[in-house]
């Protein structure tokens, strides 16, 4: 959440910065609510002061009235009236504060000054490429046809079991999917210094609010029919980042990695990537999350991007890294790098990881803090990124390692995790 103090002190600057994200801040609405809040707060404080003063003097006044033989009922009635007036003033203030909170909670994070302006993904800026796409002397197939010819990737049976945008794997492909997951985890734990965590796959509203999915993006979530208001996780970012919600950590940085399924309704996709595994309701990711000191978060973001890129390099998969423009930048993110892997069947790069720095935006929503050098609690910074999306990595391996006979070569780094298997045959 954006700092309300910043809105009060520098509203015009905030509004100008948010234009990079193509977000029009309702300055008039904020100023009107803020003016109401100030007025009602003064009224509530005034009534409360009057009530407190009267409460202190009430005993003396009642004693004097009794001594004079006067009726004390009017004194009691005045006390009740002041109590009711104070409660009414507090209620009015709370109602305006709720409106103000709702407005502030809907304001996205400020983009970092280095984020370029732009409307959508077409305006993202390529920073670097790695590897060279292979040249083929036969007609390449996409992962859907490759999987079907192998008899190991089935979307029709998955649809029979559940519905569209699900997949069912078997045999070598299922083993390859598992091996990729284990390879990613091993690399991040043993080479990049992350601690593995296992987290719930179901979360409450507070957790989704903390990372910024609620209230704005509820339609993208799978909500359970449960009176407790529970949801399936859209990404491990939610449960892992919320580990330190409402807590003060003593040491930074903290680096976690988790493998989880992810569940997304894809409400806004409108038919995009309906073929295959690019955009599904259920998929798996290995997620990296870091809790870092505010002064070190930008270096940590670069480090995390390198950790994600290392997976693709070890798999020898060509990719490019791009900086997202403001129009393509996520609600909670201050800056995001997307890593896009080469897919021969599409003759283009497709996203396989997003790595973002959220600054203190999520931490403020979660009240996640650390103790500074003076021992005072301050908001920490959160960073995360996919390391990687397992399903998309699988299809990238299938397409980039396909052979003319329809078999799939197993990347060398994965063979020890597949009992030495070198190819996946029909």
C-alpha positions in Angstrom: 0.0 0.0 0.0 1.2 3.5 -0.8 2.2 5.6 2.2 -0.9 7.8 3.1 1.6 10.4 4.4 3.1 10.7 0.9 -0.4 11.3 -0.5 -1.1 14.1 2.0 2.3 15.8 1.5 3.0 15.4 -2.2 -0.3 14.4 -3.9 0.5 16.0 -7.3 3.9 14.3 -7.6 2.3 11.0 -6.8 -0.4 11.5 -9.4 2.3 12.4 -12.0 4.4 9.3 -11.2 1.3 7.0 -11.5 0.7 8.2 -15.0 3.6 6.0 -16.1 1.4 3.1 -15.0 -1.5 4.6 -16.9 -3.3 5.1 -13.6 -5.4 8.3 -13.1 -5.3 9.1 -9.4 -8.6 10.6 -8.1 -6.9 13.6 -6.5 -10.2 15.5 -6.0 -11.8 12.5 -4.4 -8.8 12.0 -2.0 -8.7 15.7 -1.0 -12.5 15.8 -0.4 -12.3 12.7 1.8 -9.2 13.9 3.6 -10.9 17.2 4.4 -13.9 15.4 5.7 -11.7 13.2 7.8 -9.9 16.2 9.3 -13.2 17.9 10.2 -14.8 14.9 11.7 -11.6 14.0 13.6 -11.6 17.5 15.2 -15.3 17.1 16.0 -14.7 13.7 17.6 -11.8 14.9 19.6 -13.8 18.0 20.8 -16.8 15.9 21.9 -14.5 13.4 23.6 -12.7 16.2 25.4 -16.0 17.7 26.6 -17.2 14.2 27.7 -14.0 13.6 29.6 -14.2 17.0 31.3 -17.8 16.4 32.2 -17.1 12.9 33.5 -14.4 14.3 35.8 -16.7 17.0 37.2 -19.9 14.9 37.2 -19.4 13.5 40.7 -18.9 17.0 42.2 -21.9 18.4 40.3 -24.1 15.6 41.5 -22.9 16.1 45.1 -23.7 19.8 44.9 -27.1 19.1 43.5 -28.0 16.6 46.2 -26.8 19.0 48.9 -29.2 21.6 47.5 -32.0 19.1 47.1 -32.0 19.4 43.3 -32.9 16.7 40.8 -29.7 15.0 39.5 -31.5 13.4 36.5 -30.6 16.2 34.1 -27.0 15.7 35.0 -27.2 12.0 34.1 -29.0 12.8 30.9 -26.3 15.2 29.9 -23.7 12.5 30.5 -25.6 10.1 28.4 -26.1 12.7 25.6 -22.3 13.4 25.6 -21.7 9.6 25.4 -24.0 9.3 22.5 -22.6 12.3 20.7 -19.1 10.9 21.1 -20.2 7.5 19.7 -21.9 9.2 16.8 -18.8 11.4 16.0 -16.6 8.2 16.1 -19.0 6.4 13.8 -19.1 9.3 11.3 -15.3 9.4 11.4 -14.9 5.7 10.9 -17.2 5.7 7.9 -15.2 8.4 6.1 -11.9 6.7 7.1 -13.2 3.5 5.6 -13.9 5.3 2.3 -10.4 6.8 2.5 -8.8 3.5 3.2 -10.7 1.9 0.2 -9.4 4.7 -2.1 -5.8 4.4 -0.9 -5.9 0.6 -1.1 -6.8 0.8 -4.7 -3.8 3.0 -5.6 -1.0 1.0 -7.2 2.7 1.1 -6.1 4.8 4.0 -7.5 7.0 2.9 -10.4 10.7 3.3 -10.0 12.1 6.3 -12.0 13.9 3.9 -14.4 10.7 2.3 -15.5 10.0 3.4 -19.1 6.7 4.8 -20.2 4.5 2.6 -22.4 1.1 1.1 -23.0 1.5 -2.6 -23.0 3.9 -5.5 -23.5 4.8 -4.3 -27.0 6.6 -1.3 -25.3 8.7 -3.4 -22.9 12.5 -2.8 -23.3 14.8 -5.7 -24.2 17.9 -5.6 -22.0 19.8 -8.7 -23.1 19.6 -12.0 -24.8 21.3 -15.3 -24.1 21.8 -18.2 -26.4 21.0 -18.7 -30.0 17.8 -20.2 -31.2 18.4 -23.5 -33.1 18.1 -23.8 -36.8 15.9 -26.7 -37.9 16.0 -28.8 -41.0 12.6 -30.2 -40.4 9.2 -28.8 -39.6 9.1 -28.1 -35.9 6.1 -29.1 -33.8 4.6 -27.3 -30.9 4.4 -29.0 -27.5 0.8 -30.0 -27.9 1.5 -32.1 -31.0 4.8 -33.4 -29.6 3.0 -34.5 -26.4 0.1 -36.1 -28.3 2.5 -38.0 -30.6 4.4 -39.2 -27.5 1.1 -40.3 -26.0 2.1 -38.6 -22.8 0.3 -35.2 -22.8 -3.5 -35.2 -22.8 -5.8 -32.2 -22.7 -9.0 -34.1 -23.6 -8.8 -36.4 -20.7 -8.0 -33.5 -18.4 -11.0 -31.7 -19.7 -13.1 -34.8 -19.0 -11.8 -34.9 -15.4 -12.2 -31.2 -14.7 -12.8 -28.9 -17.7 -10.8 -26.8 -20.1 -7.3 -25.4 -19.4 -6.0 -28.4 -17.5 -3.5 -31.0 -18.6 -2.7 -34.6 -17.8 0.8 -36.0 -18.2 2.2 -39.5 -17.9 5.4 -41.5 -18.4 8.5 -39.7 -19.4 6.9 -36.3 -19.6 5.5 -36.5 -16.1 9.0 -37.6 -14.9 10.6 -34.7 -16.9 8.2 -32.2 -15.2 9.1 -33.6 -11.8 12.8 -33.5 -12.6 12.6 -29.9 -13.7 11.0 -29.0 -10.3 13.7 -30.9 -8.4 16.5 -29.3 -10.5 15.2 -25.8 -9.9 14.9 -26.4 -6.1 18.3 -28.0 -5.8 19.9 -25.1 -7.7 18.3 -22.3 -5.7 19.0 -24.1 -2.4 22.5 -25.3 -2.9 23.9 -22.7 -5.3 21.9 -19.6 -4.6 21.5 -19.7 -0.9 17.7 -20.0 -0.5 16.0 -21.9 2.3 13.2 -24.2 1.1 9.8 -23.7 2.7 6.6 -25.7 2.5 3.4 -23.5 2.7 -0.4 -23.9 2.6 -2.0 -23.9 -0.8 -5.1 -22.3 0.6 -5.0 -18.7 2.1 -7.3 -16.2 3.8 -8.3 -12.8 2.6 -5.7 -11.1 4.8 -2.9 -12.9 3.0 -4.2 -11.9 -0.4 -4.6 -8.3 0.7 -1.1 -8.3 2.0 0.5 -9.1 -1.3 -2.0 -7.0 -3.3 -4.3 -9.5 -5.0 -7.3 -8.3 -3.0 -9.4 -6.4 -3.2 -8.7 -5.3 -6.8 -8.1 -8.7 -8.5 -10.6 -11.0 -6.9 -12.0 -12.2 -10.2 -8.7 -13.8 -11.0 -8.9 -16.0 -8.0 -10.5 -19.3 -7.2 -12.6 -18.7 -4.0 -13.7 -21.7 -1.9 -17.3 -22.2 -0.8 -16.3 -21.6 2.7 -17.6 -19.3 5.4 -14.0 -18.4 6.4 -13.4 -16.7 3.1 -10.6 -18.9 1.8 -8.9 -19.0 -1.6 -6.6 -21.3 -3.6 -3.2 -19.6 -4.1 -2.5 -17.9 -7.4 1.2 -18.1 -6.7 3.5 -19.1 -3.9 4.3 -15.4 -3.5 1.1 -15.1 -1.4 1.8 -17.6 1.4 5.6 -17.2 1.4 5.5 -13.4 1.6 2.9 -13.5 4.3 5.1 -15.6 6.6 6.2 -12.4 8.2 2.9 -10.6 8.2 2.4 -8.7 11.5 5.9 -9.6 12.6 9.3 -7.9 13.2 12.3 -9.8 11.9 15.6 -9.4 13.6 18.0 -10.1 10.7 17.9 -9.5 6.9 18.1 -10.7 4.2 15.9 -13.8 4.3 15.7 -15.9 1.2 13.0 -18.5 0.7 12.2 -20.8 -2.2 9.0 -22.9 -2.5 7.4 -25.2 -5.0 3.7 -25.1 -5.2 0.8 -25.5 -7.5 -0.9 -22.3 -8.6 -4.5 -21.7 -9.4 -5.8 -18.9 -11.6 -9.2 -18.2 -13.1 -7.6 -16.3 -16.1 -10.7 -14.1 -16.0 -9.1 -11.4 -18.1 -7.4 -13.6 -20.7 -10.4 -13.6 -23.1 -9.3 -16.6 -25.2 -5.6 -16.0 -25.2 -3.3 -19.0 -25.4 -6.2 -21.5 -25.2 -4.0 -24.1 -26.9 -1.6 -26.0 -24.7 0.1 -25.3 -21.4 0.9 -21.6 -21.8 -2.1 -20.3 -19.8 -3.8 -22.9 -17.6 -6.0 -22.8 -14.5 -3.6 -25.1 -12.6 0.2 -25.1 -13.0 3.3 -25.3 -10.9 6.1 -22.9 -10.1 9.2 -22.7 -8.1 9.1 -19.3 -6.5 11.9 -17.2 -4.9 11.0 -14.6 -2.3 13.4 -12.3 -0.5 12.9 -10.0 2.5 15.6 -7.4 2.4 16.9 -4.1 3.8 15.5 -1.1 2.0 19.0 0.1 1.0 19.8 -3.2 -0.6 16.6 -4.1 -2.4 17.7 -3.0 -5.9 20.9 -5.0 -5.8 18.9 -8.0 -4.5 16.5 -7.7 -7.4 19.4 -7.9 -9.9 20.7 -10.9 -8.0 17.3 -12.7 -8.1 17.0 -12.1 -11.8 20.4 -13.7 -12.2 19.2 -16.7 -10.2 16.2 -17.2 -12.5 18.4 -16.8 -15.6 20.8 -19.4 -14.3 18.2 -22.1 -14.6 17.7 -21.4 -18.3 21.4 -21.2 -18.9 22.0 -24.6 -17.3 19.2 -26.0 -19.4 20.7 -24.3 -22.5 17.4 -22.6 -23.4 17.7 -19.3 -25.3 16.0 -16.4 -23.6 15.8 -12.7 -23.4 15.3 -10.4 -20.4 13.1 -7.3 -20.7 12.2 -4.4 -18.4 8.4 -3.9 -18.2 7.1 -0.6 -19.2 4.7 1.3 -17.0 1.6 0.1 -18.8 2.5 -3.5 -18.3 3.7 -3.2 -14.7 1.8 -5.0 -12.0 -0.3 -3.3 -9.4 2.1 -4.0 -6.5 5.4 -3.8 -8.3 7.8 -0.8 -8.4 9.9 -2.5 -11.1 9.7 -5.8 -13.0 12.0 -7.8 -15.2 10.4 -10.5 -17.3 12.5 -13.4 -18.6 11.2 -14.8 -21.8 12.2 -18.2 -23.2 12.4 -19.0 -26.9 9.6 -21.2 -28.3 10.4 -22.5 -31.8 6.8 -23.3 -32.7 5.8 -19.6 -32.2 9.1 -18.2 -33.5 9.1 -15.8 -30.5 10.1 -15.4 -26.9 7.4 -16.1 -24.2 7.4 -15.2 -20.6 8.7 -17.8 -18.2 9.5 -15.7 -15.1 8.6 -12.3 -13.7 11.0 -10.8 -11.1 9.8 -7.8 -9.1 10.8 -5.4 -6.4 7.8 -4.2 -4.4 9.7 -1.8 -2.1 7.7 -1.4 1.1 4.3 -1.6 -0.7 3.5 -5.1 0.4 5.3 -4.7 3.7 3.0 -1.8 4.6 -0.1 -3.8 3.8 1.2 -6.7 5.8 2.9 -4.7 8.6 6.1 -6.7 8.0 9.0 -4.9 9.6 12.7 -5.3 10.7 14.7 -3.5 13.4 17.0 -0.8 12.1 20.4 0.0 13.4 18.8 2.0 16.3 16.5 -0.9 17.1 13.4 0.9 15.8 10.9 -1.1 13.7 10.8 -0.1 10.0 9.1 -1.5 7.0 11.3 -4.1 5.1 11.3 -4.5 1.3 10.0 -7.6 -0.5 11.2 -9.1 -3.8 10.1 -12.2 -5.6 10.4 -14.0 -8.9 9.6 -17.3 -10.6 12.6 -19.6 -10.7 10.9 -20.9 -12.9 7.3 -21.6 -14.1 7.6 -25.4 -14.3 5.0 -26.1 -17.0 6.4 -23.4 -19.3 9.9 -24.7 -18.8 8.7 -28.2 -19.7 7.1 -27.1 -23.0 10.3 -25.0 -23.8 12.4 -28.1 -23.3 10.1 -30.2 -25.4 10.2 -27.7 -28.3 13.8 -26.8 -28.1 15.0 -30.4 -27.6 12.7 -32.1 -30.1 14.0 -34.5 -32.7 12.7 -35.2 -36.2 11.4 -38.6 -35.1 9.2 -37.0 -32.5 11.3 -37.9 -29.5 12.6 -35.4 -26.9 16.2 -35.3 -25.8 16.6 -34.9 -22.1 18.9 -31.9 -21.2 22.1 -33.2 -19.7 21.6 -31.6 -16.3 18.3 -33.4 -15.8 19.5 -36.9 -16.6 20.8 -37.7 -13.1 17.3 -36.9 -11.8 15.7 -39.2 -14.4 17.8 -42.3 -13.7 20.0 -41.7 -16.6 17.3 -41.4 -19.3 18.6 -39.5 -22.3 15.5 -39.4 -24.5 11.7 -39.5 -24.1 10.3 -41.9 -26.7 6.6 -42.5 -27.7 
